Amino acid sequence: MAEMKPRGYWTLERILEESREIICVEGDLPSEPRFREIGRYDLFKAIKRHGGLRKIRDTLGLEQRRKEDGYWTKETVLAEAREVIKNLGYLPSQKEMYSLGRADLWNQLILHGGVEHFRNLLGLDSLQKPAGFWQDESNVMEEVEKVKGENGLERMPSQAKLKKMGHTSLVTAIDKYHGGFYEFRKRLGEEPLEGKKGYLKDWENVSTMLQEIISEIGHFPSQSELIGQRRQSLSSAISKYHGGLPATRERMGYGQIRTEEQLEIFLQNNPSARAISSLVDSPERAGDIAEILVGLWPKRFPSALELSKSLPGAIKHIGHSLHPFSMDKARGFYEDAYAVPREIKYVLDDILYNIAIDQYQVSFSKNPEKTLQELGDFASQDNGIKKLAERVLNYYKEISSFSIPGHGTLQEASCQ
């Protein structure tokens, strides 16, 4: 945990010194959510008091990476990735991207569908694993050992660290098929670190452990849930060293969300909520999505009405919208929303279906045959968008079979 600094500690020189230390680890000066995640919000607040991130970046001689709202689209991510490949001859790993000072581009690769998705778009060799690969525990263990070996680590990285390194499929596999990070660590033979003397006095360690639990159960844990998971030592440390569970919840950004800034942090740290929110394309849709989010996280939001007002701005600011729609983006949506309850998925499926129907109307009216071919290609793929593509394809097949007096079917008419 970052210790309380004495009055007058935060001079510009100290801010620059500690910022440089973080840059050595992170590859760049982090955003506010990342400062929170690594337990250095004290430094972020000091930076704000001394002119903000932009001023400190200028002083450190760093390039301004902050793009205008709406800058990051799939097309701009592709363009910047191509530029990097042009210079290096390959798409770098997360570690290399950070050393190049391109943490911004790496994060956008993750947000817009994942590194594997962009490797396919860029025509690079696929790193995709064969069907059933991630269900096999031995494969997952081998992948973990590979990550440890490549990065000189003695233990499996935390869930947040693995995601940041680009190993989202590995994280998903551990959560979905292998009992979550706590149980999987035991299978790896890694002793729980919470038993190490002084380990749980460190805020960053506590924060990392809680984040893994949150990912597994979908919300900030209660006292009884921690005890039910045999995490008594963690529960005790929170009470003894970190101000208790309510204070810890607030410190990690899991208190009630009342501002757009808090909402942005919540969405950036919660893939399922971020995916659901990406469906917002109008004030009316914002209301529907707000109702779903409040239903899933009732303790986080004052009301659906207040949330609906903040959603469009937050989605625009973090650059993670499904609009304009594409099946490639929809694939990323399903990957992020895997933990959503089944009954909610049915509702989201219908919303996504209606969005897809609307989006394909223009291309279908111009060239029905080409549109049906494209949808058929997506429907033949064995991945998360298969069912959605099949539904949209069947809809437009019915439309194309409508008979127009004197012209035959719509598809025949378009060929005349």
C-alpha positions in Angstrom: 0.0 0.0 0.0 1.2 3.5 -0.8 1.9 5.0 2.7 0.4 8.3 3.7 2.9 11.0 2.8 3.8 13.9 5.1 2.5 17.4 4.5 4.5 19.1 1.7 5.9 15.8 0.4 4.5 16.2 -3.1 6.8 18.6 -4.8 7.1 18.6 -8.6 10.5 16.9 -8.3 9.1 14.0 -6.3 6.1 13.6 -8.6 8.4 13.4 -11.6 10.7 10.9 -9.8 7.8 8.6 -8.8 6.2 9.0 -12.3 9.5 7.8 -13.9 9.5 4.7 -11.7 6.0 3.8 -12.7 6.8 4.4 -16.4 9.6 1.9 -16.1 7.1 -0.7 -15.1 4.0 0.3 -17.0 5.7 1.4 -20.3 3.9 4.8 -20.1 2.3 7.2 -17.6 -1.0 5.4 -16.8 -4.6 6.6 -17.0 -6.6 7.3 -13.8 -8.1 3.8 -13.7 -4.7 2.2 -13.9 -3.4 4.4 -11.1 -6.2 3.1 -9.0 -5.6 -0.5 -10.0 -1.9 -0.4 -9.1 -2.6 1.3 -5.7 -1.0 4.6 -6.7 -4.0 6.9 -6.7 -2.1 9.1 -4.2 0.4 9.9 -7.0 -2.5 10.6 -9.5 -4.1 13.1 -7.1 -0.7 14.8 -6.7 -0.4 15.0 -10.4 -3.8 16.6 -10.7 -2.8 19.2 -8.1 0.3 20.1 -10.2 -1.5 20.7 -13.5 -2.7 17.3 -14.6 -1.4 14.4 -16.7 -0.9 16.5 -19.8 1.4 18.9 -18.0 3.4 16.1 -16.4 3.7 14.3 -19.7 5.1 17.4 -21.3 7.6 17.9 -18.5 8.8 14.3 -18.8 9.1 14.7 -22.5 6.4 12.1 -23.3 4.3 12.2 -26.4 0.7 13.2 -25.8 -1.2 9.9 -26.3 -4.7 11.2 -25.5 -6.7 11.2 -28.6 -9.9 13.2 -29.3 -13.1 11.6 -28.2 -14.2 9.2 -30.9 -10.7 8.9 -32.4 -10.3 5.2 -31.7 -12.3 3.1 -34.2 -11.5 -0.3 -35.7 -10.1 1.5 -38.7 -7.8 3.8 -36.7 -6.6 0.9 -34.6 -5.8 -1.0 -37.8 -4.0 2.0 -39.3 -1.8 2.5 -36.3 -1.1 -1.2 -36.0 -0.1 -1.3 -39.6 2.3 1.6 -39.0 4.0 -0.2 -36.1 4.3 -3.4 -38.3 5.7 -1.3 -41.1 8.5 -0.1 -38.8 9.2 -3.4 -37.0 8.1 -6.1 -39.5 5.7 -7.7 -37.0 3.0 -7.0 -34.4 4.8 -6.6 -31.0 3.8 -8.3 -27.8 2.3 -6.3 -24.9 5.7 -6.0 -23.3 7.2 -4.7 -26.5 4.4 -2.3 -27.1 4.8 -0.8 -23.7 8.6 -0.5 -24.1 7.8 1.4 -27.4 5.5 3.7 -25.5 2.5 2.4 -27.3 0.4 1.3 -24.4 -2.5 3.3 -25.9 -2.5 1.2 -29.1 -2.2 -2.1 -27.1 -5.2 -1.1 -25.0 -7.3 -0.3 -28.0 -6.4 -3.6 -29.7 -7.8 -5.3 -26.6 -10.9 -3.1 -26.4 -11.9 -3.4 -30.1 -12.0 -7.2 -30.3 -8.7 -8.6 -29.0 -5.2 -9.1 -30.4 -6.1 -12.3 -32.2 -9.0 -10.6 -34.0 -6.6 -7.9 -35.3 -4.0 -10.4 -36.3 -6.6 -12.0 -38.6 -7.6 -8.6 -40.0 -3.9 -7.7 -40.6 -3.3 -11.0 -42.4 -0.9 -12.3 -39.8 -0.5 -15.9 -38.8 -3.3 -16.8 -36.4 -2.5 -17.6 -32.7 -6.1 -19.1 -32.3 -6.2 -22.3 -30.4 -8.1 -25.4 -31.7 -11.6 -26.2 -30.4 -11.6 -27.6 -26.9 -8.1 -26.4 -26.2 -9.0 -24.2 -23.2 -11.1 -26.8 -21.6 -8.1 -29.1 -21.2 -6.4 -28.2 -17.9 -3.0 -29.4 -19.0 -3.1 -27.0 -21.9 -4.0 -24.1 -19.6 -1.2 -25.0 -17.2 1.3 -25.1 -20.1 0.2 -21.7 -21.3 0.6 -20.3 -17.8 4.1 -21.8 -17.6 4.9 -20.2 -21.0 3.8 -16.8 -19.8 5.9 -17.1 -16.6 8.9 -18.2 -18.6 8.7 -15.5 -21.2 8.4 -12.8 -18.5 10.8 -14.2 -15.9 8.1 -14.8 -13.3 8.0 -17.3 -10.5 4.2 -17.2 -10.1 1.2 -16.9 -12.3 0.4 -13.2 -12.8 -2.8 -11.8 -11.4 -5.9 -11.7 -13.5 -5.6 -8.0 -14.2 -1.9 -8.4 -15.2 -2.7 -11.3 -17.6 -5.4 -9.2 -19.3 -3.1 -6.3 -19.6 -0.5 -8.6 -21.2 -3.0 -9.6 -23.8 -3.9 -13.1 -22.5 -7.6 -12.6 -22.3 -8.4 -16.1 -23.6 -6.3 -17.6 -20.8 -8.1 -15.5 -18.2 -11.5 -16.5 -19.6 -10.5 -20.2 -19.6 -9.3 -20.1 -15.9 -12.5 -18.3 -14.8 -14.9 -20.3 -17.0 -13.6 -23.9 -17.1 -11.1 -24.3 -14.2 -12.6 -22.9 -11.0 -11.2 -19.4 -11.0 -7.8 -18.0 -10.1 -7.7 -18.9 -6.4 -8.4 -22.6 -7.1 -6.2 -22.7 -10.2 -3.3 -21.4 -8.2 -3.6 -24.3 -5.8 -3.6 -26.8 -8.7 -0.4 -25.1 -10.0 1.2 -25.8 -6.6 1.5 -22.1 -5.8 1.1 -21.4 -2.1 -1.4 -18.7 -1.2 0.5 -15.5 -0.7 -1.9 -14.2 1.9 -0.2 -16.5 4.4 3.1 -14.8 4.0 3.9 -12.4 6.8 3.0 -8.8 6.0 1.6 -9.7 2.6 -1.9 -8.5 3.3 -0.8 -5.3 4.8 0.1 -4.2 1.3 -2.9 -2.5 -0.4 -1.9 -3.5 -3.9 -1.9 -7.2 -2.9 -5.3 -7.0 -1.3 -6.7 -5.1 -4.3 -5.4 -7.7 -6.7 -6.9 -10.6 -4.7 -10.2 -8.8 -4.5 -10.2 -8.1 -8.2 -9.8 -11.8 -8.9 -12.7 -12.7 -6.6 -14.9 -10.0 -8.2 -14.2 -11.4 -11.7 -15.2 -14.9 -10.5 -18.5 -13.9 -8.7 -19.4 -10.8 -10.7 -19.6 -8.3 -7.9 -17.7 -7.0 -4.9 -17.8 -9.8 -2.2 -19.6 -9.5 1.1 -18.1 -10.7 4.4 -20.0 -14.0 4.2 -18.9 -14.6 0.6 -15.2 -14.1 1.6 -15.6 -16.5 4.5 -17.5 -19.0 2.2 -14.6 -19.0 -0.2 -12.2 -19.7 2.8 -10.7 -16.3 2.5 -10.8 -15.5 6.3 -7.3 -14.1 6.3 -8.2 -11.7 3.5 -11.3 -10.6 5.3 -9.4 -10.1 8.6 -6.7 -8.1 6.9 -9.3 -5.8 5.3 -10.8 -5.1 8.7 -7.4 -4.8 10.5 -5.3 -2.9 8.0 -7.5 -1.3 5.3 -10.5 0.3 7.1 -13.0 -2.4 6.8 -15.1 -3.8 3.9 -17.2 -0.6 3.1 -14.1 1.6 3.0 -12.3 -1.0 0.8 -15.3 -1.2 -1.6 -15.3 2.6 -2.0 -11.5 2.7 -2.4 -11.6 0.2 -5.2 -14.3 2.1 -7.0 -17.1 -0.3 -6.2 -19.2 2.2 -4.2 -22.3 3.8 -5.7 -21.6 5.4 -9.0 -22.9 9.0 -9.2 -20.7 10.8 -11.8 -19.7 10.1 -15.4 -16.1 9.8 -14.3 -16.9 7.0 -11.9 -19.0 5.3 -14.5 -16.1 5.4 -17.0 -13.8 3.7 -14.4 -16.5 1.1 -13.7 -16.9 0.3 -17.4 -13.2 0.1 -18.0 -12.8 -2.4 -15.1 -15.9 -4.5 -15.9 -15.8 -6.3 -19.3 -19.5 -7.5 -19.1 -20.8 -4.0 -18.2 -18.7 -2.4 -20.9 -20.0 -4.9 -23.5 -23.6 -4.3 -22.5 -23.1 -0.5 -22.5 -21.6 -0.6 -26.0 -25.1 -1.3 -27.4 -26.2 2.2 -26.6 -26.9 4.1 -29.9 -29.7 6.5 -28.9 -31.4 8.0 -25.8 -34.1 5.4 -26.0 -31.6 2.5 -26.1 -29.7 4.1 -23.2 -32.8 3.8 -21.1 -33.1 0.1 -21.9 -29.5 -0.6 -21.2 -29.5 1.4 -18.0 -32.4 -0.8 -16.7 -30.3 -3.9 -17.5 -27.2 -2.6 -15.8 -29.2 -1.5 -12.7 -30.7 -5.0 -12.6 -27.3 -6.7 -12.7 -25.5 -4.2 -10.3 -28.3 -2.8 -8.2 -26.0 -1.5 -5.4 -23.8 0.5 -7.9 -26.4 2.9 -9.4 -28.8 5.4 -7.7 -31.4 4.9 -10.5 -31.7 3.8 -14.1 -32.8 7.3 -15.1 -29.7 8.9 -13.7 -27.5 6.2 -15.3 -29.2 6.6 -18.8 -28.1 10.3 -18.8 -24.4 9.4 -18.2 -24.1 6.3 -20.4 -23.7 7.9 -23.9 -21.0 10.3 -22.7 -19.1 7.6 -20.9 -19.2 5.2 -23.8 -18.0 7.9 -26.2 -15.2 8.9 -23.9 -13.7 5.4 -23.4 -14.1 4.7 -27.1 -15.8 1.3 -26.8 -19.1 1.4 -28.8 -20.6 -1.2 -31.0 -21.6 1.6 -33.4 -21.3 1.6 -36.3 -22.1 -2.1 -36.0 -20.1 -4.9 -37.5 -20.1 -8.6 -37.0 -16.4 -8.4 -36.0 -17.4 -6.0 -33.1 -20.3 -8.3 -32.2 -17.7 -11.1 -31.8 -15.9 -9.0 -29.2 -19.2 -8.3 -27.5 -20.0 -12.0 -26.9 -16.4 -12.6 -25.6 -16.7 -9.9 -23.0 -20.3 -10.7 -22.0 -19.8 -14.4 -21.4 -20.4 -14.0 -17.6 -23.8 -12.4 -18.0 -26.8 -14.5 -16.7 -28.5 -16.5 -19.4 -31.9 -14.7 -19.1 -30.1 -11.3 -19.6 -28.2 -12.7 -22.6 -31.5 -13.5 -24.3 -32.6 -9.9 -23.9 -29.2 -8.7 -25.2 -29.4 -11.1 -28.1 -32.6 -9.5 -29.2 -31.2 -6.0 -28.9 -28.1 -7.0 -30.9 -30.3 -8.7 -33.5 -32.4 -5.5 -34.0 -29.2 -3.4 -34.3 -27.8 -5.8 -36.9 -31.0 -5.8 -38.9 -31.0 -2.0 -39.0 -27.3 -1.9 -39.9 -27.6 -4.3 -42.8 -30.6 -2.6 -44.4 -28.5 -0.1 -46.5 -26.1 -2.8 -47.9 -29.0 -5.2 -48.5 -31.0 -2.6 -50.5 -27.9 -1.9 -52.6 -26.7 -5.4 -53.2 -28.9 -8.2 -51.7 -26.7 -11.0 -53.1 -23.5 -9.7 -51.6 -25.1 -9.0 -48.3 -26.5 -12.6 -48.1 -23.1 -13.9 -49.0 -21.4 -11.9 -46.2 -23.9 -13.0 -43.6 -23.6 -16.6 -44.8 -19.8 -16.4 -44.3 -20.3 -15.2 -40.7 -23.0 -17.8 -40.1 -20.6 -20.6 -41.1 -18.0 -19.6 -38.6 -17.8 -21.6 -35.4 -17.7 -18.8 -32.9 -19.8 -16.5 -30.7 -21.5 -14.7 -33.6 -22.7 -17.8 -35.4 -26.3 -17.7 -34.0 -26.6 -14.0 -34.4 -25.5 -14.2 -38.1 -27.9 -17.1 -38.7 -30.8 -15.1 -37.4 -30.0 -12.0 -39.5 -29.3 -14.2 -42.5 -32.7 -15.9 -42.2 -34.4 -12.5 -41.9 -32.9 -11.2 -45.1 -33.5 -14.5 -46.9 -37.2 -14.0 -46.2 -37.0 -10.4 -47.4 -35.2 -11.5 -50.6 -37.8 -14.1 -51.3 -40.7 -11.6 -51.3 -42.4 -11.5 -54.7 -42.7 -8.1 -56.4 -45.6 -8.0 -59.0 -44.1 -7.9 -62.5 -40.5 -8.3 -61.2 -40.3 -11.6 -59.4 -38.4 -11.8 -56.1 -36.5 -8.9 -54.6 -33.2 -10.6 -55.3 -34.2 -11.3 -59.0 -35.3 -7.7 -59.3 -31.9 -6.4 -58.2 -30.2 -8.5 -60.9 -32.3 -7.0 -63.7 
